[in-house]
Structures are given as structure tokens and as C-alpha cells.
Amino acid sequence: MKRQVSGVQVMNFEMLTDYFLEYGAVFIFLIVFLEYLNLPGFPAGVIMPTAGIWAAKGEISFPLVMLLTVAAGLLGSWMLYFLGRWGGAKVFGWYFKKFPKQKPVIEEKMQMLREKGGIGVFVSKLLPMVRTIISIPAGMVKMNFVKYTVSSMLGVFLWNLVFIGAGYFLGESVIGMLG
């Protein structure tokens, strides 16, 4: 069943399940990857708990879901890191024109990265809205790539574990309450 909100198609559980049945693990990887690129409209916050439900039902293994989503999150994060590292000022000039309210947040995060380094990335990966954007400032301040990768991977793992685990352990009961 497809829903529209303000003219935009919204994915629901049945639609996600249909895509998963058709495309399998590639679907999970792609949606999470696109969400970690900070592209609007990709419901990783929905797909990860849904993937947890599928794992609980035996449709896919829990470790595989974790591996796929962490790999997708890390790949998306790396792309934004290198965008910041190589395109920095140009990227933010364009970004701030489109999203002017983000400028103080990003400038604050860049200062935090200069001061806190890897801990700053790890903590940021656990904060909604900031978790995907933090990769660009990390690249702009030329944070050590290995340190950035380890910090990102740990943050991505923990964030994804919470969402996938919620679907795995609570998903069916929540769907039962809603349906």
C-alpha cells in the first residue's frame, strides 16, 4: 500500500517488505547507504528496524544485516568525508545556500572536531541530523582517515544496532499494536 504525504510517496512496512523480497540484502544496503549520504527521503530509520524484524523471522541473518548496514553507513560516511576533504569550502558554500540554518551547527561541529577529534566523530554519529553531516567537516579539518574510520565505524555500529535490535526484539509487538 502506497501513501502520499504532501505529494511525496511514503514507504510503509508492506512496501518495504515487497522491495526486500524482490531485491533482498541489496535493498537494505542501498537504502542505508543513501541515507548515510544525507539524501532526504531514504528511510533508514524505518528500514533498519524492518530489517531487524526480517532477521527475527529468519528472512535474513542478524549478523548479515549488521554487516550490510555498517558497511553501507561507512561507505556513505567515507564519501562525505572525502567530499569535505577535497571540496570543503565550495561544498559548504553551496550547502549553506540551500540549508542556511545548518551553518551554525556545522561550524560548531568543525570546532568540536578540532578539539575532540575521534571522540567528536563517535558522539556525533549517535546524534540525529548531525550523524550524517559530521563527515564533511571531518574531511574539511583533514582529520586522520584511520582515526575517522574507526570512530565512524563504532558510532555507526552502535546507532544501527539500536535500530536493528529494536526491530528484532520489539518489531512484531509494535506491528501488532499498530495493526
Secondary structure, DSSP 8 states (H G I E B T S, - for coil): --EEETTEEE--HHHHHHHHHHHTHHHHHHHHHHHHTT-TT--HHHHHHHHHHHHHTTSS-HHHHHHHHHHHHHHHHHHHHHHHHHHHHHHHHHHHHH-GGGHHHHHHHHHHHHHHTHHHHHHHTTSTTHHHHTHHHHHHTT--HHHHHHHHHHHHHHHHHHHHHHHHHHHHHHHHHH-
